Amino acid sequence: MSQANIPNITPDITVNLDDALNLLLVSVALEELGLSHIINAEAEKLQYIIGTLPGLSTPATVSDLLAINSSVRDTIAQAIKYEYLLSNKLVNIIDTPLRGATGATGDPGIDGTTGNTGPNGSTGATGATGSAGIGGVAGATGTTGTTGATGATGTNGLVGPTGLAGVTGSTGASGTTGNTGNTGATGATGTPGITGPTGATGTTGVTGASGVNGNTGATGATGATGICLCVTGPTGPTGASVTGATGVTGATGVTGVTGATGATGTTGPTGATGVQITENNAFLQFPAFTPLINPGDPIPFNTDTTLNGTAITHAPGSTDIFLAPDQTYYISYRTKTELPTPGNIIAQVGLELNGAIIPGTNSTSQSFPNNGQAITSLISNTIINTASGAPSLLTLNNLDAVARSYDLTTISIVKLQ
């Protein structure tokens, strides 16, 4: 099987090891920037569907909320996996050994001189190989005779010393990353114009009369049959067949007049505005690292980004969220924590309602190996019904066996109609 050939690329592109490493670092940075845009888009998707961003004219249904939440959760899970691959890629680039310039080539050794040719004589037994000596100058050729004994082999010239290895060049400092520009506000969508009704179709014109067919020409006379005298006589010639002339094509009928366009119908009345099923909603967060949260204690929320309606109550900085009785709520949260030692360490949080864990809302994540600290994300969601009587107390608690500090903690709550 023949080997593949590298195509001729013009102009020539020369990339040394340092250039290749810098290009790989730039590719990692660009991929990280792309992931950050994806995560930001998923966050804005959630804000849009719960009504914290402008533009949603029709309220979201429960199925819409669950579908969007599932989509966002799957996207974030894939982003975390890809982030792990980028981390390994960055470690491999940084651990690549750098090489200095190739040292100068050593001087070649001195060639030995050629030994003298022995005298001619009778052929004797082959002598033992002597030690390698310095080759002498080529002697004169003797007269032809019997082959003499083999002369001793000259010693090889000394090998020149290996050149010193070049000094490894210093690595240039990495350039600073520029700040990400602010995202421009989305322009409002214009209201679509009403489509007018289609006009009535005009009547079809009268079809013109068909032309008269021409007369058929007369058939030629049949030739006379020969007299039979035991032998069949020759067949007489076929009479000529004259085709009649084609009749004149009739004139094309006049095209009918196009009917008048029908009048435009009146615009129907505007329908009544639908019921807003998500008018009670909240988006609370603690955008930085919290203080250490002891095992079993709730996590505080110091920023009420969105708090609409009267069915959800919270004071900034408090751990307690109060929900109105006899209501149905959709709740989702997310947070993350840094674990000081990578690998085989578990972090766990969960939602509690009136002091009891809401089944299925605890989120457990085991850290994966990394250089330095390990970061693990915790995400969950649920739909609950509150009891009758007094308002219910909702909290997000540290379910780990040790105290931990949590970062970028958020919780979204929507009362369903």
C-alpha positions in Angstrom: 0.0 0.0 0.0 1.4 3.4 -0.9 1.9 6.1 1.7 -0.2 9.2 1.7 1.5 12.4 0.4 1.3 15.8 2.1 0.0 18.3 -0.5 2.1 21.2 -1.6 0.9 24.3 0.3 1.8 27.7 -1.1 3.0 30.0 0.5 5.0 28.0 3.0 3.8 28.3 6.6 6.5 27.8 9.3 5.2 27.2 12.8 7.7 26.3 15.6 6.9 24.7 18.9 6.3 28.0 20.7 4.0 29.2 18.0 2.0 25.9 18.1 1.6 26.1 21.9 0.4 29.7 21.7 -2.1 28.8 19.1 -3.4 25.9 21.2 -3.8 28.3 24.2 -5.7 30.7 22.1 -8.0 27.9 20.9 -8.7 26.9 24.6 -9.5 30.6 25.4 -11.9 30.9 22.5 -13.7 27.6 23.4 -14.1 28.9 27.0 -15.6 32.1 25.7 -18.0 30.2 23.6 -19.1 28.1 26.6 -19.7 31.3 28.6 -22.0 32.6 25.9 -23.9 29.4 25.9 -24.4 29.4 29.7 -25.5 33.1 29.5 -28.0 32.3 26.8 -29.5 29.4 28.9 -29.9 31.8 31.9 -31.7 34.4 29.7 -33.9 31.6 28.3 -35.1 30.8 31.9 -35.6 34.5 32.7 -37.6 35.0 29.6 -39.9 32.0 30.2 -40.7 33.1 33.8 -41.4 36.6 32.7 -38.3 38.5 34.2 -37.2 39.6 30.7 -39.5 41.7 28.4 -41.1 40.3 25.3 -43.3 37.3 26.4 -46.8 38.3 25.3 -48.5 34.9 26.1 -47.9 33.5 29.6 -45.9 30.3 29.8 -47.7 27.1 30.7 -46.5 24.4 33.2 -45.4 22.2 30.3 -43.5 25.1 28.8 -41.6 25.7 32.1 -40.8 22.0 32.5 -39.6 21.6 28.9 -37.4 24.7 29.1 -35.9 23.6 32.4 -35.1 20.2 31.0 -33.5 21.7 28.0 -31.4 24.1 30.1 -30.4 21.3 32.5 -29.2 19.0 29.6 -27.2 21.9 28.0 -25.5 22.8 31.3 -24.6 19.1 31.8 -23.0 18.9 28.4 -21.1 22.2 29.1 -19.7 20.7 32.3 -18.4 17.7 30.5 -16.8 19.8 27.8 -15.2 22.1 30.5 -13.5 19.0 31.9 -12.1 18.2 28.4 -10.8 21.7 28.1 -9.2 21.5 31.5 -7.2 18.4 30.5 -6.3 20.0 27.2 -4.9 23.1 29.0 -2.9 20.9 31.4 -1.3 18.9 28.5 -0.4 22.2 26.7 1.2 23.6 29.8 3.2 20.4 30.5 4.7 20.2 27.0 8.5 20.4 27.4 10.3 23.2 25.5 13.5 22.6 23.6 16.3 25.0 22.9 18.1 25.6 19.6 20.2 22.7 18.1 23.9 22.9 19.1 26.7 23.4 16.5 27.9 20.2 14.7 31.3 18.9 16.0 34.4 18.9 13.8 34.9 15.7 11.8 37.7 13.4 13.0 41.0 13.2 11.1 41.2 10.5 8.4 43.8 7.9 8.8 46.5 7.5 6.1 46.6 4.5 3.8 49.1 1.7 4.6 51.8 0.6 2.1 51.1 -2.3 -0.2 52.9 -5.5 0.7 55.4 -7.2 -1.7 54.2 -9.8 -4.2 54.7 -13.4 -3.2 53.2 -16.8 -3.0 49.8 -17.1 -1.5 50.1 -18.0 2.2 47.7 -18.5 4.9 45.6 -15.5 6.0 47.2 -13.8 8.9 45.4 -12.7 12.0 43.9 -9.3 11.8 46.2 -6.8 13.4 45.3 -4.0 15.6 44.0 -0.9 13.8 46.8 1.5 13.0 47.2 4.9 11.3 46.7 4.5 7.6 49.8 5.4 5.6 50.2 7.1 2.2 49.3 4.9 -0.8 52.4 3.0 -2.0 53.4 2.3 -5.5 51.7 -0.7 -7.2 54.0 -3.8 -7.3 54.4 -6.1 -10.2 51.7 -8.6 -10.9 52.2 -12.0 -9.3 50.7 -14.2 -6.8 48.5 -12.5 -4.3 50.3 -11.4 -1.2 49.1 -11.6 2.4 46.4 -9.1 3.4 47.7 -6.0 4.9 46.6 -4.9 8.4 43.5 -2.7 8.6 44.2 1.0 9.6 42.5 2.4 12.7 39.4 4.5 12.4 39.7 8.3 12.8 38.6 9.8 16.1 34.9 11.0 16.3 34.6 14.7 16.8 33.0 15.9 20.1 29.2 16.5 20.2 28.2 20.2 20.1 26.8 21.7 23.3 23.0 21.9 23.6 21.6 25.4 23.1 20.1 27.3 26.0 16.3 27.1 26.3 14.7 30.4 25.4 12.4 32.0 28.1 8.7 31.8 27.6 7.0 35.0 26.7 4.4 36.4 29.1 0.7 35.7 28.2 -1.3 38.8 27.0 -4.2 39.9 29.1 -7.7 38.9 28.1 -9.9 41.8 26.9 -13.2 42.6 28.7 -16.3 41.2 27.2 -18.5 43.9 25.7 -22.0 44.5 27.1 -24.9 42.8 25.3 -27.2 45.3 23.6 -30.9 45.4 24.6 -33.3 43.5 22.4 -35.6 45.7 20.3 -39.3 45.4 20.7 -41.1 43.2 18.1 -43.6 45.2 15.9 -47.3 44.0 15.8 -48.1 42.1 12.6 -50.5 43.8 10.2 -53.9 42.2 9.6 -54.1 40.3 6.3 -57.0 41.4 4.0 -59.4 38.8 2.6 -58.9 37.4 -1.0 -61.0 39.0 -3.7 -63.6 36.9 -5.6 -62.4 35.1 -8.8 -63.6 36.6 -12.1 -65.9 34.6 -14.5 -64.2 32.5 -17.2 -64.5 33.8 -20.8 -66.6 32.0 -23.5 -64.7 29.3 -25.4 -64.5 30.0 -29.2 -66.2 27.8 -31.7 -64.2 24.9 -33.3 -63.3 25.2 -37.0 -65.0 23.1 -39.7 -63.3 19.8 -40.6 -62.2 19.4 -44.2 -63.8 16.8 -46.6 -62.1 13.4 -47.0 -60.5 12.9 -50.4 -61.9 10.1 -52.8 -60.3 6.7 -52.6 -58.4 5.6 -55.8 -59.9 2.7 -58.0 -58.6 -0.8 -57.4 -56.6 -2.4 -60.2 -58.1 -5.2 -62.3 -57.4 -8.8 -61.3 -55.5 -10.9 -63.8 -57.0 -14.0 -65.5 -56.1 -17.3 -63.8 -54.8 -20.0 -66.3 -53.7 -22.5 -63.6 -51.0 -20.0 -62.8 -51.8 -17.0 -60.7 -51.4 -13.9 -62.8 -49.5 -10.8 -61.6 -51.3 -8.4 -59.3 -52.4 -5.2 -60.9 -51.0 -1.9 -59.8 -52.5 -0.2 -56.8 -54.7 2.7 -57.6 -53.6 6.2 -56.4 -55.0 7.4 -53.1 -55.7 11.1 -53.1 -55.9 12.8 -49.6 -58.4 15.6 -49.4 -57.3 19.1 -48.4 -57.3 20.0 -44.6 -60.1 22.2 -43.6 -59.6 25.8 -42.4 -59.0 26.2 -38.7 -61.8 28.0 -36.9 -61.2 31.5 -35.4 -60.3 31.7 -31.7 -63.1 32.8 -29.4 -62.9 36.2 -27.7 -61.5 36.2 -24.1 -64.1 36.9 -21.4 -64.0 40.1 -19.4 -62.2 39.8 -15.9 -64.6 40.0 -13.0 -64.4 42.9 -10.5 -62.3 42.4 -7.3 -64.5 41.7 -4.3 -64.8 44.2 -1.4 -62.5 43.8 1.6 -64.3 42.3 4.6 -64.4 44.1 8.0 -61.8 43.4 10.7 -63.0 41.0 13.4 -63.1 42.2 17.0 -59.9 41.7 19.2 -60.1 38.7 21.5 -60.1 39.1 25.3 -56.7 39.1 27.1 -55.9 35.7 28.6 -55.3 35.1 32.3 -51.7 35.7 33.5 -50.9 32.4 35.2 -47.4 33.4 36.4 -48.1 36.8 37.9 -46.6 35.6 41.3 -42.9 34.8 40.7 -39.5 35.3 42.4 -35.9 35.1 41.4 -33.5 35.2 44.5 -29.8 34.9 44.5 -26.5 35.1 46.5 -24.1 36.1 43.6 -20.9 35.6 45.6 -19.5 33.0 48.0 -21.7 32.7 51.1 -20.2 32.4 54.6 -19.5 28.8 55.8 -22.9 27.0 56.1 -22.9 24.5 58.9 -24.4 21.0 58.2 -28.2 21.1 58.1 -28.4 24.9 58.1 -30.2 26.9 55.3 -28.3 29.1 52.7 -29.2 32.8 52.7 -30.3 34.9 49.6 -29.1 38.5 49.8 -30.5 39.8 46.5 -34.2 39.8 45.4 -33.7 40.2 41.7 -37.4 39.6 40.9 -40.3 39.4 43.4 -43.8 39.8 41.9 -47.3 39.3 43.5 -48.3 38.6 47.1 -48.1 34.8 47.2 -44.2 34.7 47.7 -42.5 36.6 50.5 -38.8 37.1 51.2 -36.6 39.7 53.0 -33.1 40.3 51.3 -30.4 38.6 53.3 -32.8 36.1 54.9 -32.7 32.3 54.5 -36.6 32.0 54.8 -39.0 32.1 51.9 -42.7 32.1 52.8 -45.3 30.6 50.3 -49.1 31.2 50.5 -51.3 28.3 51.6 -53.4 26.1 49.3 -51.2 26.9 46.2 -49.1 25.1 43.6 -45.6 26.2 43.0 -42.8 25.4 40.5 -39.3 25.7 42.2 -35.8 25.3 40.7 -32.4 26.1 42.2 -28.7 25.9 41.3 -25.5 26.5 43.2 -21.9 25.4 43.2 -19.0 24.9 45.7 -15.3 24.6 45.6 -13.9 21.4 47.2 -10.3 21.9 48.5 -9.1 18.4 47.5 -9.9 17.0 44.1 -11.5 13.6 43.6 -14.0 11.4 45.6 -15.5 14.3 47.6 -19.3 14.7 47.8 -21.3 17.9 48.2 -25.0 17.9 48.8 -27.9 20.4 49.1 -31.7 20.1 49.1 -35.0 22.0 49.5 -36.9 21.8 52.8 -40.6 22.7 53.3 -41.6 23.4 57.0 -38.4 21.7 58.1 -38.8 18.5 56.1 -36.8 17.5 53.0 -38.9 17.7 49.8 -38.5 14.2 48.2 -36.4 14.2 45.0 -35.0 17.8 45.5 -31.6 16.9 47.1 -28.7 17.3 44.6 -25.5 15.3 45.2 -22.4 15.7 43.1 -19.0 14.0 43.4 -15.9 16.1 42.5 -13.8 15.0 39.6 -9.9 15.1 39.5 -8.3 18.4 38.5 -5.2 20.4 39.2 -5.9 22.7 42.2 -9.4 23.0 43.6 -12.3 21.0 42.3 -15.6 22.7 41.4 -18.9 20.8 41.6 -22.4 22.1 40.4 -25.7 21.3 42.2 -29.0 21.6 40.3 -32.6 20.4 40.9 -36.3 21.4 40.4 -39.8 20.3 41.6 -43.5 21.2 41.8 -45.2 21.3 45.3 -48.6 22.0 46.9 -48.6 24.0 50.1 -50.8 23.0 53.0 -53.9 24.9 54.2 -53.8 27.4 57.1 -50.6 29.3 57.7 -47.9 30.1 55.0 -45.3 27.4 54.4 -41.6 28.0 55.1 -39.2 27.1 52.2 -35.4 26.9 52.6 -32.4 25.6 50.6 -30.2 23.7 53.1 -26.6 22.3 53.3 -27.1 18.5 53.6 -23.3 17.8 53.7 -21.6 16.4 56.8 -19.2 19.4 56.9 -19.5 23.2 56.7 -19.2 24.5 53.1 -19.4 27.9 51.4 -21.6 28.1 48.2 -21.1 30.3 45.2 -23.6 31.8 42.6 -26.6 30.4 44.4 -30.0 31.1 42.8 -33.6 30.0 43.3 -36.6 30.5 40.9 -40.2 30.2 42.2 -43.4 30.5 40.1 -46.9 30.1 41.5 -49.1 28.1 39.1 -52.7 29.2 38.5 
